[in-house]
Amino acid sequence: MRIEYVNRETGEIEVEQVVGEKYLNWLYTSSVGMGLLELIFKKKVFSYFYGKFQDFSLSKRKIPQFINKYGVNVEELLLKPEEFRNFNEFFYRKLKAGARKIDDRENRLISPADGRLLAYEKIDIDNLIQVKGFTYTLKELIGDGSLAEDFQGGACVVIRLCPIDYHRFHFPATGVPETPKVIKGDYYSVNPLALKTKANIYCKNIREMTIFHSEKFDDLLLVEVGATCVGSIVQTFTPNKLALKGQEKGYFKFGGSTVIIFLKNGKISLDEDLLDNTRKGYETKVKMGMGIGTCC
């Protein structure tokens, strides 16, 4: 499957390098693969032990090959490649100060992560788009129908992180986060191939939801969704304490992952290029800190 996206920095359409592409194609398109997916690969125990393997010192042998194959920019890493003790440490690597430029204008919402972004306005909370032909409901995603109603007609931003991406996520605005709610689930892939073959993946996978009382955009819902081989979602912030725009919120251990933001009706105008690319069926590759919308 050819996955194309728009690189926001260049405006060019690019083709994604998919980690484990042959494995994903087999797992999500063949009858044998689909059977094993339900029996083994979606289970927590598989992702847990696969993720734990990335903690072993032996796993660091993969780092140089991974960097070379997928073009990871080592100049922006806080540590040198040889300083990581295992592959997981490299996977949730920190970046040097200034490696990501934060749009610090008060009226701007920023992308909380590096990844491929889809943007939606005037959402129907009972028909949120997973991909064309597959939808899910906000109630199913967060497990709270009353809270979901607050976001009817609002905006939704979905940022899909690939295994090659920087895997720390940050606050998209300044405000006060509540204690995150953990929602148990499975570990399906969030690759577009999987999204097109399995319904309600976001509602089936493990996820964490945080109510965020922002200063400029009213209350937001911040949702992190785990995926195949994600050892865990790690929150690094302090609940009920002011968090600044761009401050780290947490990180994912090994695997592809997704961050979703929900905003209330009338609180934001998302950038037109993001909306236009989404309407055309393209994700937009963004970096953490890029402005993605303006408060109304």
N, C-alpha and C positions, 0 to 999 in steps of 0.2 A: 504493500500500500504506500503510495507516494503522498507525503504530508507536506503541503506548502503553507507558508506563512509570510506575512509582510514584516520585514525588518524595519522598525520605526526609525532607527538612526539613519538608514540609507534610503528608505522608501522602496527598496527592491524586494521582489518576491524570491524567497529562498526555499530550499528543500531541506527538511529536517533530517539530521543523522540520528537514526533510532537505535538506541542501545538494545541489543538482543532482538533485533528485528525478526530474524528467522524463527526464533523461539516464540515470539508473540503471535506471528502469523499462524504458526502451527497450533498454538494453544487456543486461539480464539476463532479459528475457521475449520479445523478438522474435528470429526466426531470423537476420535480418541483424545485429542487435546482438550476438548470441551468437557469430556467425562473426567479427565484427570484434574482439570481446573476446579470442578465442583467437589471432587473427592479429596484433593490434596492442596492445590496451589492457592486457593482462596482462603485457606485456613490460617489462623493466627500462628499456629505452631510452626508452619513452614516459613512464613515471613520472619518469625522471631529467630529461628535457628539460622536462617540464611543471613539475617542481619547481624546476628552474634558472630558469625564467621568473619564478617568484615572488621570485627574488633581484634582478631588474632593478628599478631605481628607478621605472620606469614603473608597476610593479605596485602601488605604494603608493596609487595613485588609488582602488583598490578598498576600502581600509580603512574610510573613513567610511560607505560604503554597507553594508558587511558588518556594522559595529557597529550601525547603525540597524535593519537588517533582522532580525538575530538577537539583538538585545538584549544585547550584550556589556557587562558592567559596567566602564566605564572608570575608575571610582573606585578599583578595586583594582589597576590596572596600575602597574608601576614607572615606565614612560615614558608621556608623553602621546601620544595617537594621531598627532599631527603630527611626533613625534620619531622614529618608525620610518622607516628608510631604504628599506624595501621590504616587501612583504606577508609574506614568510617571517619576517622579524624580528617582525612583529606576531603571526604564527601561533604561533611558539614563545616568545611573550612571557613575561617574568618578572613576578611579582606583588610587591606591597609586603610588607614584613615584617608578619606578623600577619593577612594576607588569608585564610589558611587556618589554622584552629585545629587543633592536633595533640593527639590523645588521648594524653597522656604517661604514662598508667598503664602500669607495666612489663609487666603481664600481658595487655595489649591489642594486637592486630594492627590496623594502620590500612590504609585504602585508599591505595594508592600513587599514585593519579591521580584527577582528575575524570572522571566517565564514568557509564555505565550498567552495573550490576553483576549478575551471576548467581553464585549460590553453591551448591556441592554438597558433601555429606559422603558418606563410605563409597563412594568412587568405584571403578569398575572401570576399570583403566588400559587395558583393551582395548575399552572402550565409553564413551568420554568424549563428552558431548553437545555437538554444535555447535549444532544446533537440533533440534526434534522431527522425527524421521525421518532425521537425518544424525548419524553418530558418527565419531570418529577415535580413534587409539590414541596413548598417550603416547610409545611407542617411535618412531612415525612423526614425532611433533612434535619430539622432541629428538634423534633419531638415536642413541639409546643404550638398548638393551633392558635391560641390567643395572642401570643407574641408574633406569630407569623402575620396575623391580620394587620399589624401596625405597618407592614411594609408593602401592602397592596398598592400597586401603581407606582412604586418607587423604582430604584435602579439596582442593577446587579452587575458585578464585575467578577469574572472567573479567570484566575491566573494558573495555568498548568505548568508545573515545573518538571523538566526532563532530568534524567539522572546526570546529565552533563552540566546542569545549571548550578549556580551558587544556591545553597539550600537553607539559608537562614531567611526568616521572614520578619518583617518590621511593622510598626504602627503607621497607618496611612495618614494620620492626622494627630493633632495634640488632643489629649483628653484623659479620662479615667476609665480603665478597664476593670470589669468585675471578675470574679473568680471563674475560670473556664469550666464549662460543662463537658464531661467526657461521654461520648455516645458510642457504645460498643458496636462492632461490626466486622465485616470480612475484609479481604485484602485483594480485591480485583485491581487490575491495571487501570490507569487513567489515560493511557495512550488512546488517540482517536480511533484506532482499530477496535479496541475493547469497548469504547463508548458507543460505537455503531452496532455492536453485536449483543451487548448486555444492557437491559433496561435498568434504570434507577441505580446505577453504580454509586453515585454520590450518597444516596440514601442507604446503601447496603454496606459501604466501607466504614471502617473506624474513622471517627472525626471528633473534633473538639470545637466548641462554640463559645465565643466570648461576647457579651454585651459590652459595647464601648461607648461611653458618654463623651462624645467629642465636643469641642468648644465651638466649632463652626458648622458642623453638619448634623447636629442633633444626634440621636442614638443610632449607632451602626451595629450590624451583626458581623463579626469576623469568624469565619469558619475555616478550619484546616482539615483537609481530607487526606487520610493515609492511603497507601496503595500497595501493590505487590512488592514484597521485600523491604517495606518500610519497617525498620526495627521498632521505631516508636516516634511519636510526636513529643518534642520536649519544649515546654514553656519555660522561658527564662526571666519573665517579668514579675513584678510584685503587684498582685491584685489590689484594687482600691487606692492606688497611688498614681499621681499624675505621670503620664507617659508622654514624651515629646514626639512630634512627627519624625519618623526615621529611626527612632529608638528600636533596638532589637526586641522582638516579642518572643521568638523561639527558633527552633530549627527542626528539620526532619533528619532522621538517620536514613540509612541507605534505601534508595528506591525513588520512583517518580511520585509526585504528590501534587496537591491542588490547594490553592487559597481562594476563598470566595468572600466577597464583601457585599452586603445588602444595605441600601440606604433608603430612607423614607421618601415618600412622594414630595416633590417640590423642594428638596434640599440640595440637589446637585444637577449640574448640566455636564454630562460626560463629553469629552473631547470628540469632535465630529469625525476625525480620522479613524478613531477606534470604533465608533458606531458604524461608519461607512464600510470599513474592512469586515466587520462582523456581518453586516447585511450581505456582503458579497461572498461570505462563506470562508473568510480568512481570519485566522488568529493574527494578532500583532505581537511581534517579539519586543518586549520592553525590559528595562532594567529597573531595579529597585531605586526609588527616589524620583523617577520621572513623573511629572504632573499628568494626571489622567482625567481631571474634572475640576469644575469651578463651582463654588457654593452659590446658591440662588439668593 
